[in-house]
Amino acid sequence: MNASGEQHRALLQRIARKAMVDRGLLPDFSAEAMAELDRIQAAASPGKNEVRDLRHLLWCSIDNDDSRDLDQLTVAEAMPGGNAKILVAVADVDSVVASGSAIDGHARHNTTSVYTAATIFPMLPEKLSTDITSLGFDQDRLVIVVEMLVGDDGSVQNSDVYRACVRNRAKLAYDSVAAWLEGSGTMPEAIAKVAGLDENLRLQDRAAQKMKELRQAHGALNLESLEARPLFDGDAICGLRAEKPNRPKDLIADFMIAANGVTARYLSSKQFPSLRRVVRTPKRWDRIVELAQQHGFALPDEPDPKPLEAFLVKEKAADPLRFPDLSLAVIKLLGPGQYVAEFPGEAVPPGHFGLAVGDYTHSTAPNRRYPDIITQRLLKAALAGRSAPYGRDDLEALAKHCTEEEDAAKKVERQVGKSAAALLLQASIRKTFDAIVTGAAPKGTWVRLVNPPVEGRLVRGFEGVDVGQPCRVQLTHTDVERGFIDFTKVA
């Protein structure tokens, strides 16, 4: 309980709603949107000869244990010469959410689902995102399929995009699949129930590892951020759980990166515009060079992802426990991603520096990201031979809006996360902690504790410190309502 006796969960939910409103985001759906929702009773059905019937394949989903807004399924097929055909099925949300509808208007405004410590503000009503447009277990669903022939070296040698009808044979969770794949746990029951799914997943895993190795050889960065999720005992917050990487998470990430690249190139091949996801060359490369020098590694003066990746691999092997702190510093110095409109015949926007890919869009999470719905509508128009559904002005405005609202959503999530952390740390005033500097700018200096992984502001002793620098801090103040956690540097 807090000082007023309000339960932690209810308090964080109230803080979250206020943060949504303060950032210009809509916490609730309009009456018009709810009326539309009432008229939607079932998932879209395929028309005659519109889609391929792929329900016989061993499709499965892998996501968090509690995820219900399932956006993609995967399946693999062994091919000659050590190659593998990888299929990624993405929920056809556009078949249910019409452009210009009230539901679409809400999604277009917020542009993303907002996941806070105590509650979720879904981009689409839960009746859709967790049921009608979700690729739920044993449900027939319309999808967009990205088909990729992956060579024994991890390269995408051929690809195709088409519409299909699929059925999810197994709803799987990252942690249990990881334990099985990595040899520390038994096969999940959902896998054992489907004949052949175990070998299919091992085939997917092998292909994903080869794809990751190839991307890293091209300079994809081996970053490992430390995400902390609040833990509740009833309605009281009792701790933070650090989310760790594992092989199933890598599998899904590598397949989605490849599918997003295929999607961007497909639209270009059809002379269609696209909404590219860009992470530009880092502006603070000089500070990244300094960090590497402190670890005895020399980086070139000009930004280059390949030697940076070599540095990260070396440091992960040398100090795996501290590697997430170094990763966080590099992530902060790389800068945020943004959406950029790309048009046929014009200069292609810069690619994604951290992923070492030139062609990249967002297309694989339409239940929770609006840019993916935009891309889906462009894809479906290209597949059907229609003209692009977005003009230049609209697509450029959407790129700017989606970038801004994504930033607003992240600020809401961070604020509520800090309120949860402030609740957890209320009894630790004047205690000291090991920390690392995560932000240094005129507007403020920020640090993150090593344990628990909580970020706060360095209000005294910040002179001369910079991103990536370790320090010792004392907790001096918390403000749960505003999500403020203040530290003083002591060493």
Steps between C-alpha positions, in 0.01 A plus 500: 500500500607860445453776756135549408423129520448467125593160360816497287330364187211747517744785567714409198192464281389851598849638434507324163169649386612849597832450319313393185286812505795726581688366196202548269420129473149355525453258794147403393318419178226735383131411502517486119786250513317282753186506284707382204649230718155369592430446130814287452410146598754278328837490326514581130438208266700439180321561173515260209848463350622794710747316721705183529382236748800424723311370801669160468845636590646478852452866588572611857528822698778580749445799727493602866308270735217750543480632141165471330543754217681254273626666182705231329546128452802319358573168331797349315559244226832325440637553148790339308857608568446597862258777403173570680175659392378731775142626500385788720123555519385847613143563620287672234366773728397720206232247401313588822612858575388716209702807410315813613287316758472621859710204620761585239487864613587401858786280379624775268498749788691289755701301237598230751385294796636639825624240749526644850589337832140447612283520189507486119345761272451296180516671163203291389209387720585174677208324331702545181867494603471201735230308310362588157825632347733298723653180364361299789543129558297272271337794321480549121631846414581711196864605481769652285778243451863595446676197353881488507747246369787515749832362383740292705700820551199684649430718196150554360544363148144537379174636638132550430202674660140380474169468685400174670277331756679329790436327832713526813586146616680598822509811719850499649684718752858625477630373835375141478611464137840648596548246778424217257714630213791582729485162675402613850133397490258248355306538178190718553179298487361718219792392278473132593132496401573592135681233301811639332490841669810430708719442195338793319593732787856368503518570127373854562756543778789387278395733219458794739846448650656501153309818409619669819862396439487647150350829619766527769769436240357799313510714814168438678553602861490240778311717747333366814273748676372420848120532517353484850135405551329574833388200701179511705396306804126547468468874442826595672824540309763269646796510261636535148572216260774552243405368155791310349573406138467139388499296181124511426506881539795512260317267260195723482711818481715365215199378301318832549806703396528292184126521429505878542786523252318280248188714541689825433667356190172354373331841514797657320484233229135591440587872480305563819587743778580366844536609861861420586633449852832682531776520760747752364875507543558587869566868574699415814740257339785686671367395840463138383867517395589627850306214664686246288834662588418464871468125436827483304336485155570739211209603274544703180427873500210456256191296596531137395276223642742212429778601743236614750348151487846346550541716811160396635567129443834531682341678798209257526743209522722685751228625736152357426349630825589863422440472126137624517629823658745554215225413250269757654768769469554415133124493433463847653789632291368347177186706532134417437340351193256691282259445213579648158285494187673347196380553143583325169778656296632709788799455728449212741504615865793388716460150639506366853851552641454264795359213290744556210218488244427749225137413423282492807138569583260400778246244381478211746300638796176656364299422814723733703671744257327729251798526259456126444136554399613771257754259351238224483264722302780589260587132460142392435455774239823394328396134505159587352641729231329807644651844544667593829243589772715787633616812320829678562365760744308244705790253518751769598261632766443146631875436521546811713191427712593136565850602608364763740229279651737207542721735701200613706398137568853411613498797737173379653643149543819637655312735731274226635796264526679760708193546718501124559871512580446796733242294689749218530782731620299707749659314791855538363557875547866574586619157385787491250517304174733423210378675184588593143438835328235456229444860392693825517352815346426860598150397607630243750728209582359150549629183661379142523561282802670167444263329745210555492511625135332835572571829322487840668641852485839598637416830673837559668853404401428482128778738393736338251323164472397350165303210356643158587695615804461286816438675829374453856179684590276559800122501471381837633137540393205323332174642369261223399240726340749658258730201466799687638798314646789724604859404575816671623839384374715385792798343321 
